[in-house]
């Protein structure tokens, strides 16, 4: 029987659930926007950061938030920006080589790197869930790519490697971001994301110059894709997630956030005709299940 107090609690959680679901759905389109924009992989990251920075700075100006520029938190924010720029450089190339769906699943393998950091650096104990998650995740990946490594072309193999390196750099970003949040909880999340975005934009711009890549946005499809990427992938999606995640239990939040790689795989099949037979679908389910279990590192069962 549901008591009035528990019923009220469930109603309170509903907005948080919807915010998480909406945020995860929005960022699931990130790799799609990268694929649709007729620019290079570094350029798409650069414009995500530029458009995101403009929107975030506009929010700060309109809200007239009081900002304090302190050396230590600014240094951590800029470190986050460095890791984020590295993440986008690697991930966008993986998107081009293996597609939006698989590249997004690979990026979410960051849970294994984070768990490994906790085990080896923080001396946390391995949970049974984590022990099971690793073979499950990689066996799912094995099924998705077809299982025959020698039959894959060099570009596809490079994309897989870049996807796993993306997970590593994303882990470094998340560790830095968590340290910032725990040490300085009073700092506006909009200000934090603005500094991170501007730092990453500068680094990506420098990388474009080094690559001699064009800053030109060639057509309307690219303008729409890149603007949407900045709006949904850098601002709205993460704002909804950051607001909703505090209102939902951690286990349920982790499950809901798996909408991102799941939907990214669906968009890849629907929009880019990725082959998806029973084996590939089973692999996707196994890989995402492994990611979920891997995010549940805690006390040894």
Secondary structure by P-SEA (a helix, b strand, c coil): cccaaaaaaaaaaaaaaaaaaaaaaaacaaaaaaaaccccaaaaaaaaaaaaaaaaaaaaaaaccccccccaaaaaaaaaaaaaaaaaaaaaaaaaaccaaaaaaaaacaaaaaaaaaaacccccccaaaaaaaaaaaaaaaaaaccccccccaaaaaaaaaaaaaaaaaaaaaaaaaaaaaacccccaaaaaaaaaaaaaaaaaaaaaaaccccccccaaaaaaaaaaaaccccaaaaaaaaaaaaccaaaaaaaaaaaaaaaaaaaaacccccccaaaaaaaaaaaaaaaaaacccccc
